[in-house]
Amino acid sequence: MPPLKPVQGVAKVICHGEMDGVACINIFHWAKDDLTSFSQGVLNTLATQLRDQYVQKFIPLIHPAYVLGSVEVIDLSSEAGLTAVQGGSNAGTAAGAHMPASAAVCVTWKIGKRYRGGHPRTYFPPPGDVAMTASVNSWDQDFIDQYHTAAGNFRQAMQQVTVTPGDLCCVHRYRTLEAGVVTTLDPPQVSRFIDHDVDNRIDSQRRRLGPDR
């Protein structure tokens, strides 16, 4: 498989977490306003501040079975882009009964582009209490409102990274043409987040249950 095309001024952020020892990964992308390459100092600050904001905004809504570990930030501006890692260990702090590790809260990040196919989403680990559900397949509205506020505050905080202006975004690498032909975008396109929504359906990430046994 050929290497992915560079994305100027964009960093990939990998939040490494675990649910009872099983990997639970969340990935974001963050674009500098000036679309220049990242210095090591900027990457270090971005890794620290994004991890801090994840802990502040989302950890209170997540079951203690989930533990956020390191946050890794990779400069996508070139194949030899710099990397920064911010370590730590923060378990969820939401009290309550244990929900399955496969249960997920889906936040859809809205962008100024319409197209068929997948749009940017983040599948967060489950909350701490089944009381956060309204039915067997739906979250409670109060819980949805809490997540909507948390996601909005997280996005706003990431617009205010102290070292340089920027914003959360998604990267488009491919485009599907007529007759299902897929073409590679060169350079890739970047869409910044402009809003968000929280799915009231209880989503699922089966891989978080671990391998069959």
Backbone as a printed PyTorch tensor [residue, N CA C, xyz], in Angstrom:
tensor([[[  0.8510,  -1.1930,   0.0000],
         [  0.0000,   0.0000,   0.0000],
         [  0.8890,   1.2470,   0.0000]],

        [[  0.6360,   2.2080,  -0.9130],
         [  1.4730,   3.4170,  -0.9510],
         [  1.2690,   4.2670,   0.2990]],

        [[  2.2800,   5.0640,   0.6680],
         [  2.1320,   5.9240,   1.8530],
         [  1.0530,   6.9740,   1.6330]],

        [[  0.4210,   7.3990,   2.7180],
         [ -0.6110,   8.4290,   2.6320],
         [  0.0140,   9.7670,   2.2460]],

        [[ -0.7340,  10.5640,   1.4950],
         [ -0.2570,  11.8760,   1.0930],
         [ -0.1390,  12.7890,   2.3160]],

        [[  0.8960,  13.6240,   2.3820],
         [  1.0050,  14.5810,   3.4950],
         [ -0.1700,  15.5500,   3.5200]],

        [[ -0.4610,  16.0530,   4.7030],
         [ -1.5350,  17.0420,   4.8830],
         [ -0.9130,  18.2360,   5.5920]],

        [[ -0.6820,  19.2960,   4.8680],
         [  0.0510,  20.4380,   5.3950],
         [ -0.6800,  21.1040,   6.5570]],

        [[  0.0390,  21.2970,   7.6630],
         [ -0.5190,  22.0230,   8.7990],
         [ -1.5370,  21.2700,   9.6150]],

        [[ -1.6060,  19.9420,   9.4570],
         [ -2.5800,  19.1320,  10.1870],
         [ -1.8540,  18.0930,  11.0370]],

        [[ -2.3120,  17.9100,  12.2590],
         [ -1.7670,  16.9050,  13.1650],
         [ -2.8240,  15.8490,  13.4540]],

        [[ -2.3880,  14.6080,  13.5030],
         [ -3.2460,  13.4980,  13.9090],
         [ -3.0610,  13.2700,  15.4020]],

        [[ -4.1630,  13.1860,  16.1240],
         [ -4.1270,  13.0280,  17.5750],
         [ -4.7290,  11.6740,  17.9350]],

        [[ -3.9510,  10.8470,  18.6120],
         [ -4.4030,   9.5040,  18.9930],
         [ -4.5130,   9.4390,  20.5110]],

        [[ -5.7290,   9.2510,  20.9950],
         [ -5.9660,   9.1050,  22.4340],
         [ -5.9890,   7.6160,  22.7640]],

        [[ -4.9430,   7.1420,  23.4120],
         [ -4.8130,   5.7180,  23.7350],
         [ -5.5090,   5.4270,  25.0600]],

        [[ -6.5520,   4.6060,  25.0020],
         [ -7.2610,   4.2180,  26.2140],
         [ -7.4700,   2.7230,  26.2570]],

        [[ -7.9620,   2.2370,  27.3870],
         [ -8.2590,   0.8230,  27.5560],
         [ -9.5630,   0.6580,  28.3250]],

        [[-10.2960,  -0.4190,  27.9810],
         [-11.4610,  -0.8460,  28.7430],
         [-11.1700,  -2.2390,  29.2720]],

        [[-10.8860,  -2.3590,  30.5650],
         [-10.5320,  -3.6530,  31.1550],
         [ -9.4390,  -4.3490,  30.3490]],

        [[ -8.4220,  -3.5940,  29.9490],
         [ -7.2810,  -4.1610,  29.2430],
         [ -7.4160,  -4.2550,  27.7440]],

        [[ -8.5870,  -3.9080,  27.1880],
         [ -8.8000,  -3.9430,  25.7420],
         [ -8.6650,  -2.5300,  25.1910]],

        [[ -7.9360,  -2.3780,  24.0890],
         [ -7.6900,  -1.0580,  23.5080],
         [ -8.9910,  -0.3430,  23.1650]],

        [[ -9.0330,   0.9330,  23.4720],
         [-10.1930,   1.7880,  23.1850],
         [ -9.6220,   3.1220,  22.7040]],

        [[ -9.5060,   3.2840,  21.3980],
         [ -8.7760,   4.3970,  20.7960],
         [ -9.7410,   5.4410,  20.2290]],

        [[ -9.4540,   6.7100,  20.4840],
         [-10.1510,   7.8130,  19.8260],
         [ -9.1340,   8.6300,  19.0400]],

        [[ -9.4840,   8.9780,  17.7940],
         [ -8.5760,   9.7340,  16.9280],
         [ -9.2400,  11.0500,  16.5150]],

        [[ -8.4870,  12.1300,  16.6420],
         [ -8.9100,  13.4500,  16.1860],
         [ -7.8690,  13.9800,  15.2010]],

        [[ -8.2540,  15.0190,  14.4620],
         [ -7.2960,  15.7740,  13.6530],
         [ -7.4340,  17.2460,  14.0160]],

        [[ -6.3270,  17.9350,  13.9930],
         [ -6.2940,  19.3480,  14.3890],
         [ -5.4630,  20.1240,  13.3790]],

        [[ -6.0220,  21.2310,  12.8500],
         [ -5.3640,  22.0130,  11.8020],
         [ -4.9650,  23.3890,  12.3210]],

        [[ -3.7310,  23.7770,  12.0230],
         [ -3.2760,  25.1300,  12.3260],
         [ -3.9330,  26.1050,  11.3410]],

        [[ -4.2260,  27.3020,  11.8190],
         [ -4.8130,  28.3020,  10.9310],
         [ -3.8770,  28.6830,   9.7960]],

        [[ -2.5610,  28.7030,  10.0540],
         [ -1.6180,  29.1250,   9.0080],
         [ -1.1360,  27.9530,   8.1440]],

        [[ -1.5800,  26.7180,   8.4650],
         [ -1.2750,  25.5250,   7.6660],
         [  0.2210,  25.3280,   7.4220]],

        [[  1.0480,  25.7090,   8.3920],
         [  2.4810,  25.4600,   8.2990],
         [  2.8340,  24.2080,   9.1070]],

        [[  4.0290,  23.7100,   8.9180],
         [  4.4780,  22.5430,   9.6600],
         [  4.5500,  22.8510,  11.1560]],

        [[  4.5370,  21.7980,  11.9660],
         [  4.5600,  21.9380,  13.4100],
         [  5.9900,  21.8940,  13.9390]],

        [[  6.2960,  22.7590,  14.8730],
         [  7.5460,  22.6370,  15.6220],
         [  7.3240,  21.6360,  16.7460]],

        [[  8.4180,  21.1650,  17.3380],
         [  8.2910,  20.2280,  18.4520],
         [  7.5570,  20.8690,  19.6270]],

        [[  7.8330,  22.1620,  19.8630],
         [  7.1750,  22.8530,  20.9660],
         [  5.6750,  22.9340,  20.7960]],

        [[  5.2210,  23.2080,  19.5710],
         [  3.7810,  23.2820,  19.3100],
         [  3.1360,  21.9210,  19.5050]],

        [[  3.7750,  20.8770,  19.0120],
         [  3.2280,  19.5310,  19.1820],
         [  3.1510,  19.1490,  20.6560]],

        [[  4.1840,  19.4680,  21.4090],
         [  4.1800,  19.1530,  22.8400],
         [  3.0210,  19.8500,  23.5510]],

        [[  2.8280,  21.1270,  23.2400],
         [  1.7420,  21.8830,  23.8630],
         [  0.3860,  21.3340,  23.4520]],

        [[  0.2370,  20.9980,  22.1700],
         [ -1.0330,  20.4570,  21.6840],
         [ -1.3540,  19.1410,  22.3800]],

        [[ -0.3670,  18.2620,  22.5120],
         [ -0.5990,  16.9780,  23.1770],
         [ -1.0250,  17.1800,  24.6270]],

        [[ -0.3530,  18.0870,  25.3230],
         [ -0.6670,  18.3440,  26.7270],
         [ -2.0580,  18.9350,  26.8850]],

        [[ -2.3700,  19.9660,  26.0810],
         [ -3.6450,  20.6480,  26.2440],
         [ -4.8150,  19.7830,  25.7870]],

        [[ -4.6330,  19.0220,  24.7100],
         [ -5.7440,  18.1800,  24.2700],
         [ -6.0260,  17.0870,  25.2940]],

        [[ -4.9640,  16.4830,  25.8490],
         [ -5.1950,  15.4620,  26.8650],
         [ -5.8830,  16.0510,  28.0900]],

        [[ -5.4460,  17.2370,  28.5090],
         [ -6.0720,  17.8960,  29.6550],
         [ -7.5550,  18.1460,  29.4020]],

        [[ -7.8890,  18.6010,  28.1910],
         [ -9.2800,  18.8980,  27.8770],
         [-10.1290,  17.6340,  27.7850]],

        [[ -9.5590,  16.5660,  27.2600],
         [-10.2820,  15.2900,  27.2230],
         [-10.6180,  14.8490,  28.6500]],

        [[ -9.6420,  14.9680,  29.5380],
         [ -9.8600,  14.5770,  30.9390],
         [-10.9260,  15.4580,  31.5850]],

        [[-10.8450,  16.7580,  31.3580],
         [-11.7930,  17.6820,  31.9930],
         [-13.2110,  17.5130,  31.4640]],

        [[-13.3500,  17.3440,  30.1520],
         [-14.6820,  17.3850,  29.5460],
         [-15.3600,  16.0150,  29.4810]],

        [[-14.6160,  14.9440,  29.2240],
         [-15.2510,  13.6530,  28.9600],
         [-15.0770,  12.6140,  30.0620]],

        [[-13.9690,  12.6230,  30.7660],
         [-13.7370,  11.6090,  31.8010],
         [-14.8590,  11.5770,  32.8450]],

        [[-15.4550,  12.7290,  33.2530],
         [-16.5570,  12.6700,  34.2280],
         [-17.8110,  11.9600,  33.7060]],

        [[-17.8940,  11.7240,  32.3990],
         [-19.0710,  11.0860,  31.8040],
         [-18.8360,   9.6190,  31.4700]],

        [[-17.6480,   9.0890,  31.7950],
         [-17.2460,   7.7540,  31.3600],
         [-17.0560,   6.8310,  32.5630]],

        [[-17.3910,   5.5600,  32.3860],
         [-17.2800,   4.5640,  33.4530],
         [-15.8220,   4.3530,  33.8490]],

        [[-15.5490,   4.0760,  35.1480],
         [-14.1750,   3.8660,  35.6130],
         [-13.4500,   2.6840,  34.9730]],

        [[-14.1670,   1.7870,  34.2890],
         [-13.4930,   0.6870,  33.5960],
         [-12.6200,   1.2070,  32.4550]],

        [[-12.9160,   2.4130,  31.9920],
         [-12.0950,   3.0320,  30.9410],
         [-10.9750,   3.8450,  31.5800]],

        [[ -9.7580,   3.7080,  31.0280],
         [ -8.6100,   4.4810,  31.4870],
         [ -7.9590,   5.1450,  30.2700]],

        [[ -7.8720,   6.4720,  30.3070],
         [ -7.1470,   7.2040,  29.2710],
         [ -5.6640,   7.1630,  29.6010]],

        [[ -4.8670,   6.6730,  28.6600],
         [ -3.4270,   6.6440,  28.8340],
         [ -2.7710,   7.8140,  28.1240]],

        [[ -1.8160,   7.5320,  27.2700],
         [ -1.0740,   8.5960,  26.5930],
         [ -1.8640,   9.1680,  25.4190]],

        [[ -1.5400,  10.4070,  25.0880],
         [ -2.0590,  11.0650,  23.8880],
         [ -0.8760,  11.3430,  22.9700]],

        [[ -0.9640,  10.8380,  21.7500],
         [  0.1140,  10.9600,  20.7750],
         [ -0.3130,  11.9270,  19.6680]],

        [[  0.5550,  12.8520,  19.3180],
         [  0.2610,  13.8390,  18.2750],
         [  1.3250,  13.7220,  17.1820]],

        [[  0.8900,  13.5640,  15.9280],
         [  1.7970,  13.3410,  14.8070],
         [  1.5720,  14.4240,  13.7550]],

        [[  2.6190,  15.1100,  13.3660],
         [  2.5590,  16.1110,  12.2980],
         [  2.4350,  15.3910,  10.9590]],

        [[  1.3280,  15.6350,  10.2470],
         [  1.0910,  14.9850,   8.9610],
         [  1.6330,  15.7860,   7.7840]],

        [[  2.3730,  16.8730,   8.0630],
         [  2.8370,  17.7540,   6.9920],
         [  3.8440,  17.0790,   6.0640]],

        [[  4.5060,  16.0320,   6.5650],
         [  5.4480,  15.2970,   5.7380],
         [  5.5510,  13.8790,   6.2580]],

        [[  6.1780,  13.0000,   5.4700],
         [  6.3390,  11.6190,   5.8970],
         [  7.2760,  11.5110,   7.1010]],

        [[  8.0840,  12.5400,   7.3310],
         [  9.0180,  12.5510,   8.4570],
         [  8.5810,  13.5520,   9.5200]],

        [[  7.2630,  13.7730,   9.6430],
         [  6.7520,  14.7460,  10.6000],
         [  7.0980,  14.3850,  12.0390]],

        [[  7.2150,  15.3990,  12.8650],
         [  7.5610,  15.2020,  14.2680],
         [  6.3990,  14.5690,  15.0390]],

        [[  6.7210,  14.0320,  16.2140],
         [  5.7350,  13.3810,  17.0830],
         [  5.9160,  13.8650,  18.5110]],

        [[  4.8000,  14.0170,  19.2170],
         [  4.8290,  14.3450,  20.6440],
         [  3.9100,  13.3870,  21.3770]],

        [[  4.2820,  13.0360,  22.6060],
         [  3.4760,  12.1360,  23.4320],
         [  3.3270,  12.7370,  24.8180]],

        [[  2.0720,  12.8180,  25.2760],
         [  1.7930,  13.2510,  26.6440],
         [  1.2410,  12.0590,  27.4120]],

        [[  1.9790,  11.5970,  28.4090],
         [  1.5590,  10.4260,  29.1650],
         [  0.5960,  10.7580,  30.2860]],

        [[  0.1170,   9.7140,  30.9360],
         [ -0.7990,   9.8750,  32.0530],
         [ -1.6920,   8.6600,  32.1970]],

        [[ -2.4950,   8.6440,  33.2320],
         [ -3.4450,   7.5620,  33.4710],
         [ -4.6370,   8.1350,  34.2190]],

        [[ -5.7770,   8.2240,  33.5250],
         [ -6.9850,   8.8070,  34.1120],
         [ -8.1720,   7.8990,  33.8390]],

        [[ -8.7240,   7.3240,  34.8920],
         [ -9.9170,   6.4850,  34.7490],
         [-11.1620,   7.3540,  34.7340]],

        [[-12.2130,   6.8460,  34.0820],
         [-13.4940,   7.5280,  34.1120],
         [-13.9850,   7.6780,  35.5410]],

        [[-14.7910,   8.6930,  35.7790],
         [-15.2330,   8.9620,  37.1490],
         [-16.7480,   8.9250,  37.3110]],

        [[-17.4700,   8.4850,  36.2710],
         [-18.9250,   8.4130,  36.3730],
         [-19.3230,   7.2160,  37.2190]],

        [[-20.1070,   7.4460,  38.2520],
         [-20.5220,   6.3750,  39.1550],
         [-21.7200,   5.6310,  38.5890]],

        [[-21.8710,   4.3530,  39.0060],
         [-23.0620,   3.6150,  38.6080],
         [-22.7560,   2.2050,  38.1890]],

        [[-23.7890,   1.5180,  37.6900],
         [-23.6710,   0.1280,  37.2760],
         [-22.7980,   0.0090,  36.0310]],

        [[-22.1840,  -1.1520,  35.8620],
         [-21.2640,  -1.4000,  34.7550],
         [-22.0510,  -1.6830,  33.4750]],

        [[-21.8140,  -0.9020,  32.4210],
         [-22.4080,  -1.1680,  31.1150],
         [-21.4130,  -1.9570,  30.2640]],

        [[-21.8620,  -2.6650,  29.2240],
         [-20.9310,  -3.3990,  28.3620],
         [-19.9050,  -2.4620,  27.7300]],

        [[-18.6720,  -2.9430,  27.5780],
         [-17.6220,  -2.1260,  26.9730],
         [-17.9390,  -1.7680,  25.5330]],

        [[-18.8310,  -2.5180,  24.8860],
         [-19.1820,  -2.2450,  23.4850],
         [-20.1200,  -1.0550,  23.3340]],

        [[-20.8030,  -0.6590,  24.4110],
         [-21.7150,   0.4860,  24.3360],
         [-20.9130,   1.7600,  24.0920]],

        [[-21.4140,   2.6150,  23.2070],
         [-20.6620,   3.8170,  22.8440],
         [-21.6040,   4.9920,  22.6480]],

        [[-21.0860,   6.1690,  22.9940],
         [-21.7970,   7.4310,  22.7530],
         [-21.2030,   8.0470,  21.4870]],

        [[-22.0420,   8.2740,  20.4810],
         [-21.5540,   8.7760,  19.2010],
         [-21.7630,  10.2840,  19.1000]],

        [[-20.6670,  11.0180,  18.9460],
         [-20.7190,  12.4540,  18.6590],
         [-20.3850,  12.6490,  17.1850]],

        [[-21.3040,  13.2450,  16.4480],
         [-21.0830,  13.5540,  15.0370],
         [-20.6190,  14.9930,  14.9180]],

        [[-19.4610,  15.1860,  14.2960],
         [-18.9040,  16.5290,  14.1120],
         [-19.3450,  17.0550,  12.7500]],

        [[-20.0190,  18.1910,  12.7440],
         [-20.5590,  18.7410,  11.5040],
         [-19.5190,  19.6050,  10.7880]],

        [[-19.5070,  19.4980,   9.4750],
         [-18.5900,  20.2650,   8.6360],
         [-19.3820,  20.9450,   7.5270]],

        [[-18.7630,  21.8860,   6.8440],
         [-19.4430,  22.6270,   5.7830],
         [-19.3640,  21.9430,   4.4360]],

        [[-19.6080,  20.6350,   4.4070],
         [-19.5220,  19.8860,   3.1610],
         [-20.5170,  18.7340,   3.2190]],

        [[-21.2290,  18.5030,   2.1030],
         [-22.1810,  17.4050,   2.0260],
         [-21.6940,  16.3830,   1.0080]],

        [[-21.7740,  15.1230,   1.3830],
         [-21.3530,  14.0460,   0.4940],
         [-21.8810,  12.7300,   1.0380]],

        [[-21.9320,  11.7330,   0.2020],
         [-22.3490,  10.4110,   0.6400],
         [-21.1650,   9.7080,   1.3090]],

        [[-21.4880,   8.8980,   2.2930],
         [-20.4220,   8.1590,   2.9530],
         [-20.1980,   8.6440,   4.3680]],

        [[-19.1400,   8.1240,   4.9880],
         [-18.8720,   8.4110,   6.3890],
         [-18.4820,   9.8470,   6.6570]],

        [[-19.0010,  10.3920,   7.7210],
         [-18.6630,  11.7380,   8.1770],
         [-17.9280,  11.6330,   9.5200]],

        [[-17.2510,  12.7100,   9.9340],
         [-16.4500,  12.6100,  11.1570],
         [-17.2920,  12.3400,  12.3960]],

        [[-16.8960,  11.3060,  13.1200],
         [-17.5940,  10.9140,  14.3450],
         [-16.5710,  10.4580,  15.3750]],

        [[-16.9450,  10.5750,  16.6440],
         [-16.1520,  10.0260,  17.7220],
         [-17.0530,   9.1320,  18.5640]],

        [[-16.5970,   7.9000,  18.8130],
         [-17.3560,   6.9430,  19.6130],
         [-16.7090,   6.8420,  20.9940]],

        [[-17.3290,   7.5180,  21.9480],
         [-16.7860,   7.5640,  23.3050],
         [-17.1990,   6.3220,  24.0990]],

        [[-16.3970,   5.9460,  25.1020],
         [-16.7300,   4.7880,  25.9430],
         [-18.0430,   5.0140,  26.6990]],

        [[-18.6220,   3.9300,  27.2460],
         [-19.9360,   4.0410,  27.8720],
         [-19.9020,   4.7990,  29.1910]],

        [[-21.0660,   5.3030,  29.6160],
         [-21.1620,   5.9900,  30.9080],
         [-21.1550,   4.9930,  32.0490]],

        [[-21.3110,   5.5060,  33.2470],
         [-21.2110,   4.6570,  34.4160],
         [-22.5100,   4.0520,  34.9000]],

        [[-23.6330,   4.3940,  34.2910],
         [-24.8900,   3.9710,  34.8900],
         [-25.9310,   3.7260,  33.8060]],

        [[-26.6210,   2.5970,  33.9000],
         [-27.7070,   2.3070,  32.9670],
         [-28.8430,   3.3090,  33.1390]],

        [[-28.8460,   4.0650,  34.2310],
         [-29.8590,   5.1100,  34.4090],
         [-29.7180,   6.1990,  33.3500]],

        [[-28.5800,   6.2270,  32.6490],
         [-28.3900,   7.1930,  31.5700],
         [-29.1210,   6.7890,  30.2980]],

        [[-29.8200,   5.6570,  30.3240],
         [-30.5720,   5.2100,  29.1550],
         [-32.0590,   5.4800,  29.3470]],

        [[-32.7250,   5.7850,  28.2180],
         [-34.1700,   5.9890,  28.2460],
         [-34.9110,   4.7200,  27.8410]],

        [[-34.2260,   3.8380,  27.1180],
         [-34.8010,   2.5700,  26.6800],
         [-33.6440,   1.6300,  26.3620]],

        [[-33.9590,   0.4660,  25.8100],
         [-32.9050,  -0.5050,  25.5150],
         [-31.9900,  -0.0480,  24.3830]],

        [[-32.4090,   0.9640,  23.6170],
         [-31.5760,   1.4160,  22.4920],
         [-31.3700,   2.9210,  22.4380]],

        [[-31.7370,   3.6420,  23.4950],
         [-31.6410,   5.1030,  23.4540],
         [-31.0640,   5.6490,  24.7620]],

        [[-30.2660,   6.7100,  24.6280],
         [-29.7510,   7.4210,  25.7830],
         [-30.8230,   8.3480,  26.3420]],

        [[-30.7260,   8.6350,  27.6070],
         [-31.6040,   9.5990,  28.2630],
         [-31.2950,  11.0110,  27.7620]],

        [[-32.3200,  11.8400,  27.6400],
         [-32.1220,  13.1750,  27.0720],
         [-31.2010,  14.0330,  27.9360]],

        [[-31.2990,  13.9200,  29.2450],
         [-30.4060,  14.6970,  30.1140],
         [-28.9440,  14.3160,  29.8700]],

        [[-28.7020,  13.0200,  29.6680],
         [-27.3410,  12.5610,  29.3950],
         [-26.8620,  13.0780,  28.0380]],

        [[-27.7410,  13.0670,  27.0410],
         [-27.4010,  13.6200,  25.7260],
         [-27.0260,  15.0950,  25.8550]],

        [[-27.7950,  15.8270,  26.6430],
         [-27.5090,  17.2550,  26.8310],
         [-26.1420,  17.4500,  27.4940]],

        [[-25.8020,  16.6070,  28.4690],
         [-24.4940,  16.7110,  29.1210],
         [-23.3730,  16.4860,  28.1090]],

        [[-23.5360,  15.4910,  27.2420],
         [-22.5010,  15.1940,  26.2530],
         [-22.4090,  16.2950,  25.2100]],

        [[-23.5560,  16.8500,  24.8420],
         [-23.5470,  17.9380,  23.8640],
         [-22.7620,  19.1280,  24.4100]],

        [[-22.9800,  19.4470,  25.6750],
         [-22.2430,  20.5480,  26.3070],
         [-20.7520,  20.2240,  26.3870]],

        [[-20.4230,  19.0040,  26.7900],
         [-19.0160,  18.6090,  26.9220],
         [-18.3010,  18.6810,  25.5800]],

        [[-18.9390,  18.1730,  24.5340],
         [-18.3130,  18.1850,  23.2090],
         [-18.1300,  19.6070,  22.6970]],

        [[-19.1210,  20.4660,  22.9410],
         [-18.9960,  21.8580,  22.5220],
         [-17.8750,  22.5760,  23.2480]],

        [[-17.7700,  22.3430,  24.5480],
         [-16.7010,  22.9740,  25.3320],
         [-15.3260,  22.4400,  24.9260]],

        [[-15.2660,  21.1500,  24.5890],
         [-14.0080,  20.5570,  24.1270],
         [-13.5680,  21.2030,  22.8160]],

        [[-14.4800,  21.3270,  21.8760],
         [-14.1360,  21.9300,  20.5790],
         [-13.7170,  23.3870,  20.7490]],

        [[-14.4350,  24.1210,  21.6070],
         [-14.0760,  25.5210,  21.8410],
         [-12.6920,  25.6380,  22.4610]],

        [[-12.3850,  24.7390,  23.4000],
         [-11.0650,  24.7710,  24.0340],
         [ -9.9640,  24.5020,  23.0250]],

        [[-10.2170,  23.6220,  22.0720],
         [ -9.2010,  23.2950,  21.0860],
         [ -9.0500,  24.3740,  20.0160]],

        [[ -9.9600,  25.3400,  20.0050],
         [ -9.7830,  26.5360,  19.1680],
         [ -8.9070,  27.5630,  19.8740]],

        [[ -8.6340,  27.3350,  21.1420],
         [ -7.9210,  28.3180,  21.9480],
         [ -6.6120,  27.7630,  22.5030]],

        [[ -6.0040,  26.8260,  21.7630],
         [ -4.6960,  26.3160,  22.1640],
         [ -3.7280,  27.4920,  22.2620]],

        [[ -3.0180,  27.5950,  23.3590],
         [ -2.2860,  28.8250,  23.6630],
         [ -1.1290,  29.1010,  22.7180]],

        [[ -0.5640,  28.0750,  22.1030],
         [  0.6720,  28.2850,  21.3600],
         [  0.4430,  28.7690,  19.9240]],

        [[ -0.7100,  28.4260,  19.3150],
         [ -0.9810,  28.8480,  17.9430],
         [ -2.4550,  28.6230,  17.6360]],

        [[ -3.0870,  29.4760,  16.8120],
         [ -4.5130,  29.2860,  16.4950],
         [ -4.7290,  28.0450,  15.6290]],

        [[ -5.8660,  27.3980,  15.8470],
         [ -6.2050,  26.2240,  15.0570],
         [ -7.5670,  25.6970,  15.4580]],

        [[ -7.9330,  24.5180,  14.9200],
         [ -9.2580,  23.9820,  15.1920],
         [ -9.2730,  22.4940,  14.8780]],

        [[-10.2030,  21.7670,  15.4990],
         [-10.4330,  20.3790,  15.1550],
         [-10.9650,  20.2840,  13.7280]],

        [[-10.6480,  19.1970,  13.0500],
         [-11.0170,  19.0810,  11.6490],
         [-11.1000,  17.6130,  11.2570]],

        [[-11.5020,  17.3610,  10.0100],
         [-11.3780,  16.0310,   9.4270],
         [-10.6000,  16.1490,   8.1230]],

        [[ -9.9970,  15.0450,   7.7000],
         [ -9.1790,  15.0100,   6.4960],
         [ -9.8650,  14.1350,   5.4560]],

        [[-10.0190,  14.6640,   4.2470],
         [-10.6000,  13.9070,   3.1350],
         [ -9.4680,  13.4660,   2.2120]],

        [[ -9.3020,  12.1640,   2.0650],
         [ -8.2190,  11.6330,   1.2290],
         [ -8.7200,  11.0350,  -0.0830]],

        [[-10.0160,  10.7120,  -0.1510],
         [-10.5360,  10.0340,  -1.3350],
         [-11.8780,  10.6580,  -1.7420]],

        [[-12.2130,  10.4950,  -2.9950],
         [-13.5140,  10.9380,  -3.5000],
         [-14.0660,   9.8440,  -4.4020]],

        [[-15.3560,   9.5220,  -4.2000],
         [-16.0200,   8.5250,  -5.0280],
         [-16.7100,   9.2220,  -6.1990]],

        [[-16.3380,   8.8410,  -7.4120],
         [-16.9050,   9.4240,  -8.6200],
         [-18.0760,   8.5760,  -9.0960]],

        [[-18.5960,   8.8960, -10.2670],
         [-19.6980,   8.1210, -10.8230],
         [-19.2570,   6.6810, -11.0530]],

        [[-20.2110,   5.7730, -10.9980],
         [-19.9740,   4.3430, -11.1930],
         [-19.0860,   3.7540, -10.0990]],

        [[-19.0050,   4.4420,  -8.9560],
         [-18.2750,   3.9130,  -7.8270],
         [-16.7750,   3.9740,  -7.9380]],

        [[-16.2510,   4.7410,  -8.8830],
         [-14.8050,   4.8660,  -9.0300],
         [-14.2590,   5.7680,  -7.9210]],

        [[-13.2270,   5.2980,  -7.2310],
         [-12.6280,   6.0440,  -6.1240],
         [-11.3170,   6.6590,  -6.5950]],

        [[-11.1780,   7.9690,  -6.3970],
         [ -9.9580,   8.6630,  -6.7640],
         [ -9.2870,   9.2380,  -5.5160]],

        [[ -7.9770,   9.3330,  -5.5510],
         [ -7.2240,   9.8820,  -4.4320],
         [ -7.0770,  11.3820,  -4.5780]],

        [[ -7.3550,  12.1110,  -3.5070],
         [ -7.2220,  13.5600,  -3.5300],
         [ -5.7730,  13.9420,  -3.2630]],

        [[ -5.2050,  14.7610,  -4.1360],
         [ -3.8170,  15.1890,  -3.9810],
         [ -3.7230,  16.6750,  -4.3120]],

        [[ -3.6010,  17.5390,  -3.2840],
         [ -3.4320,  17.1800,  -1.8680],
         [ -4.7590,  16.8240,  -1.2230]],

        [[ -4.7140,  16.1550,  -0.0680],
         [ -5.9470,  15.8890,   0.6750],
         [ -6.6350,  17.1990,   1.0630]],

        [[ -7.9460,  17.1250,   1.2660],
         [ -8.7210,  18.3000,   1.6610],
         [ -9.0060,  18.2620,   3.1550]],

        [[ -9.1670,  19.4380,   3.7370],
         [ -9.3950,  19.5650,   5.1800],
         [-10.6870,  20.3330,   5.4230]],

        [[-11.5510,  19.8050,   6.2790],
         [-12.7940,  20.4790,   6.6730],
         [-12.7920,  20.6880,   8.1770]],

        [[-12.8940,  21.9270,   8.6010],
         [-12.9180,  22.2280,  10.0370],
         [-14.3210,  21.9910,  10.5940]],

        [[-14.3620,  21.5980,  11.8590],
         [-15.6410,  21.3720,  12.5190],
         [-16.3530,  22.7080,  12.7330]],

        [[-17.6470,  22.7320,  12.4640],
         [-18.4230,  23.9510,  12.6640],
         [-19.5530,  23.7490,  13.6930]],

        [[-19.8600,  22.5060,  14.0190],
         [-20.9110,  22.2240,  14.9960],
         [-20.8280,  20.7390,  15.3350]],

        [[-21.7580,  20.2700,  16.1480],
         [-21.7420,  18.8580,  16.5120],
         [-23.1250,  18.4330,  16.9580]],

        [[-23.3360,  17.1210,  17.0120],
         [-24.5970,  16.5580,  17.4820],
         [-24.2770,  15.2620,  18.2160]],

        [[-25.1650,  14.8600,  19.1160],
         [-24.9930,  13.6260,  19.8710],
         [-26.1360,  12.6870,  19.5170]],

        [[-25.8000,  11.4980,  19.0390],
         [-26.7960,  10.5210,  18.6270],
         [-27.5460,  10.0020,  19.8480]],

        [[-28.8740,   9.9810,  19.7900],
         [-29.6250,   9.4630,  20.9370],
         [-29.6460,   7.9390,  20.9770]],

        [[-29.2070,   7.3110,  19.8820],
         [-29.1170,   5.8570,  19.8600],
         [-27.8840,   5.3790,  20.6230]],

        [[-28.0000,   4.2740,  21.3310],
         [-26.8380,   3.6470,  21.9590],
         [-26.0550,   2.9280,  20.8640]],

        [[-24.9000,   3.4330,  20.5350],
         [-24.1010,   2.8290,  19.4730],
         [-23.2460,   1.6970,  20.0220]],

        [[-22.5450,   1.0020,  19.1180],
         [-21.7690,  -0.1640,  19.5230],
         [-20.4150,  -0.1770,  18.8300]],

        [[-19.3940,  -0.5410,  19.5960],
         [-18.0500,  -0.7890,  19.0780],
         [-17.6350,  -2.1770,  19.5790]],

        [[-17.9950,  -3.2070,  18.8110],
         [-17.8350,  -4.5750,  19.2860],
         [-16.3810,  -4.9400,  19.5890]],

        [[-15.4350,  -4.3230,  18.8580],
         [-14.0250,  -4.6740,  19.0750],
         [-13.5680,  -4.3440,  20.4950]],

        [[-14.2950,  -3.4430,  21.1790],
         [-13.9170,  -3.0890,  22.5460],
         [-14.2210,  -4.2000,  23.5540]],

        [[-14.9130,  -5.2530,  23.0940],
         [-15.1410,  -6.4120,  23.9510],
         [-13.9530,  -7.3550,  23.9380]],

        [[-12.9980,  -7.1330,  23.0310],
         [-11.8390,  -8.0110,  22.9160],
         [-12.1130,  -9.1520,  21.9540]],

        [[-11.1340, -10.0250,  21.7060],
         [-11.2830, -11.1220,  20.7480],
         [-12.2480, -12.1950,  21.2540]],

        [[-12.7880, -12.9800,  20.3230],
         [-13.6390, -14.1120,  20.6990],
         [-12.8570, -15.0750,  21.5950]],

        [[-13.5550, -15.6490,  22.5580],
         [-12.8720, -16.5640,  23.4730],
         [-13.8550, -17.5880,  24.0380]]])
